[in-house]
């Protein structure tokens, strides 16, 4: 009975996985999953799954509620009037299912055909775990290895000259019993840090920030799947840059101008002080509407940004990703300047007009496996 239940549960999980994959692009372009995230799992609503229910055969035996009454008479109605008329349409059954973030990342990789990341830097984090790979003569009964035990019993009886017809049933003695045993293994794991930077000046509105939050959720999901030891830092900037927590990052709104080089300078300082490139895989993601003070002139802030990228950031990071979120108030010039100056030097750029562009932006950022 237990095996049958486990089999049915496994089949149900496969149905759930298929439904999630079927609707994954819809989830990618919507933000409903962000508030449903726990530490290791995420809750996903699946309205497409029909809830099983009983159907009773129609027989002339009275059935449930036998006795006097007319067909269609309400059962179990208490005192008082019924409130409201019945609806004419069937209700929608919404099933909340929980999947691990690792499963969600696997489905994301399959759907968007994302390659596994090749880490750089030292694999400096050692995870110790026990693996049951050996056999021992001693151990608890819960780890008894029955096949090895009876193999040993058979060998002992054959070697002692017991006739074939007397081999069964076999009765192990104390010296025959074998147990599963473990060996402590060290698994090297790479460390990674994500440094999110976002323009919070007056030209970046709520919709632009929501797009950034949506892209960042899926970037987090994939990189946490690739790296077991992952840290995330947040930098906001207008004319000045500051390191903030996650809530402040997504909810701050300023009214000042924009000086992007302040964020790049703070990012470079953060890497230099806390994240040695020899030990860390470093992923800076910068989001802006493309507005920057004085773009185009030789001594402009854009020129300083290009020098920071060329001298300080690109040599030490896995890749530097710039996402330009289209805004009716932004000039969009910065993306053009980056693409013109850098051809294929570890800089990845993309343009995000709406939620429909989120899957493409994820592929642009993560599709090279860096």
N, C-alpha and C positions, 0 to 999 in steps of 0.2 A: 504493500500500500504506500509506504514512504517513497519507494523508488518511482511509483506512478505519479505521485504528487510532484516530486522533483522534476520528472520528465515534463509534466504539464506546465510547471513553473518556468522551466527553461524555454519551452515553446512560447509561452506568453511573453517572456523577455525578448525573444527573437521578433515577435510581432511588434512589441513596443519599439525596439531598435529600428525596425523597418519603417514604422510610422514616423519616427523622429527624423530619419534620413530623408524620407519622402517630403517632409516639410522643413528641412534644415535651412534652405535658402530664405524661407519666410522668417524663420527665427533670427537669421543673421541680419536681416534688414529691419528687424523690430527690436525694441529695447525691453520687451516684457521679461526676458530671462535675467536681466541684471539684478533686479530686486529679489530674485528667488534663489540667489546663490548662497550656499553655506560654505563651510570650510572645505569639504571634499566632495560634496554632492550638490546637485542643482535640481530644483523642482520644475517640471515641464508640463503644461496643460495640453492634453490630447483630446479635443472634442470629437475627433473622427472615430474613436473606438466605441463600439456599441456595447453597452453593459449587458451581460447575459441575464436572462430572466426565464422563469418557468412559463410554459403554456399548458393548460389543462385541456384534456380531451372533452368534447361535448358529448355527454351521455344523458340518458333519461333517468338518472338516479338521484337527482336533486342536488348533489354536490354540496359545497360549503354553504352554510346558512340555510339548511333545510327548514321547512315549516311554512306557515302561511305567509303570503306576500306576493307581490306582483313582480314580473320581470323588470329589472331596472330600478327597483326600490333601493334607496341608499341604505348601507349597512353601517352601524356604529356611529350614527349622527347624534350628537348630544343636544342638550337644550339650546334653544336660540336659533336664529336664522343663519343660514349659510352666507358667507360673505363673498359677493362678486360672482360673476358668471364664469363658467369654465372656458378655457381657451380653445380655439379651434385647430391649433397647430401642435404637432408633437414637440415636447421639450427637448432641449439639447443636452446630451449627457457629456459632461466634461470630467475626464479622469486625470487626476494629478499623479504623475509618476516621478520617481526620483532616480536619476542616473548619476553616476560618478562623473566628475569633471574629466577624468581620464578617458572614459567612454565617449564623452562629448567631443573631446579633442581628437580621438580616433576617427569619429564620424566626420568631423570638420576636415581632417586631412584627406579622407577618402573622397569627400564631396568636392573639395577644391583642388585635389591632387597635389597636396603640399609635400615636398620632399623632407626627409629627416635632416636635421641640422648637423653639420660637422663642427663640433666645438673646437675652439682654439684655446690656448693657454693651458696651464697645468691642471690636471685633474686632482685638485688638492683636497677634496672632501672624500673621506673613506667611510662607507657605510658598512657596518658589520652585521651579518645575518647568518643564521644557522641553516645548513642544507643537509638533509638526510640522504647521504650518499654512501654510507658505509654500513657494515654488519658487525655486530658485537656479540660476545658470548654472555654478556650481562646486560641487564636493563629492566625497566618496569614492564609489567604484563601488557600495558596499553600499547607498547611499541613492539610486541612480539611479531616476528616475521614468520607467518605460518608456512609459506612455501619453502623458505630456506630451512625451517625446522624439520619439515617432513622429508625434504631432500637429504638432510643430514641423517635422519632416522633410517631412511632407505639405504644410504651408503653403509651405515654401521651394520645393519642386518645382513646385507649382501656380503660384506667383507667377513662377517662372522660365520658364514656358511649356512644361513637359514634357507631352507628350501623355498622355491618360488611360491608354491601353494600355501606356505605359512607366513608369507610377508604381510598379508592383510588380515585383519585391520592392524595398522601400524600404531604402536604405542611409544611416543617419544619418552626418553628418560631425561634427567636433568641436564646431562652433557650435550644432548641434541638440540636444546632450545637455542634459537638465534633471535636477536633483537635488531631492529633498525637503530642506527646511531647517526649522530650528526657531526659535521665538521664546520668550524667557524670560518666563514669566507669574508673577504674584504672586497667590496665592490667600489671602485673609484667612480666618483660622480663629479661632473663639471659644475662649476658655479657660474651664475649669470646674474646680471643686473639690468633692469629696464629703467631708463631715465626718460620720463615723459616731460616734454616742454610744450607749453601752450601760450599763445598770445591771448591775453584777457583784456585787451584795450577795448574802447567803445565800439569798434567796428565788428567785434566778434559777439554775435547775439546768442540767444538761448538755443536756437536750432543748430547753429554751428558747433556749440559745445556738446550738444546731445549727439551729434555725429561723431565727434571725437571720442566721447564716452563709449559709444557703440563699437567703434573700431578697436578701442583699447581693450574692451572686454574680451574680444576674440583673440587679440594678440596675446593677452595674458593667458587665456585658456591654452593656446598652442605652445607657448614658451614654457609654461609650467609643466606641460606634458613632456617637453624635450629636456628640461633641466629640473632635477629634484631639489636643487638648492638655488632658489631664485629670490632676489630682492627687487623691490620697486621703489623708485624715488620720483618725486613730482616737483617740477619747477614751473612757476607762472611768471609772465613778464608783460610789461607794457613798455614804459621807458626804462624801467629798472626790473631786475630779476630777483626772485626770492624762492627758497625751497619751502614747500608747504606740505600739508597732509592731503590725503586723497579727497576728502570732503571739500576742503577749501579749493582744491584744484578744479573741481567741476562746478563750483557754485560762486566763485569770485567774479565780479564784474567791475572793471575800472573804466574810467572815462578819459584817461590820458592817451598820449601818442604811443608809438611803437619803436623800440630800439632792440632789434633781434640779437645783436651782438652781446647784449647783457646776459641773455640766456645761455648763449654758447660759451661765454666766459665762465659763468657759474658752473656749467656742465663740465668743462675742462678742469676746473678747480676741484670739483667733487670727485672726478676720476683720479686725479693726481693724489688727493689726500686719502681716499677710502677704498678705491678699487684698482689695485695694481693690474694692468693689462696682462701681466704674466700669469696671473691667477684667475682672472675673471673674463667671462664672455660678456661684452658690453654692447647694449642695444639702445642708443638714443633715438627717440621718436619726437619729432617737432611738428606741431600743428599750428597753422596760421592762415589768415586770409590773404597773405601775400603783400600786405602793406608794410613798408619800412621807411623810416625817415631818410629822405635824400637819396633814394635808390638811383644808381646809374653813374654818379660822379665818382672820380677816382678816390677821393677821400671820404666817401659816403660810408654810412653804417653798413650798407650791403658789401662794400669792399672789405671792411673789417671782418664781416661774417665769412667771406670767402677765404680770407687769410687764416682765420681761426680753424675753419674746416680743414684747410690744406695742411696746416702746420701742427695743429694741436689735437684734432679729433679723429679725422680719417685714419691716421697712422696707428691708432690704438684701439679702435672699435671693430667689432665684427662687421657692422654696416651702419651707416647713418641714414635714417629714413625721414623724409620730409613729406608731410601730407598737407596739401593746400585745400582748405575748406572754403568753397566759393561763398562769398558774402556780397550783398548788394552795395556795401560800403567800402569794400577792399579793392585795391587796384589790381591785385594778382601778379604784380611785376616780379616778385621775389622768385617764384617758380621758374620764370623765364631766365632770370639771371643765373640760377643754379644750373639749369640744364645747359645753358650756353658755356658756362665755365668748366663744368665737370662732365666728362663723357662716360667713363666706366671706371671710376676710382673708388668704389665702395659706397657711393652715394645713390640712394634709391628715392625717386620722387613719384608722387601720384597726385591726382586732382579729384576731389570729392565734391560732387554737385548736390547729391541727395542720398537718401538711404539706399537707393538701388545701386549706388556705386560702392557700397561697403564691401561686398564679396570681392570685387575687382581690386580694391585697395588692399585687402588682406593678401591676395595673391601677389600683388606687386611687391609688398613688403617682405613676405615670407617665401615666395616662390623660388628664390635662388638657393635656399638651403644654407644661408650664411649664419 
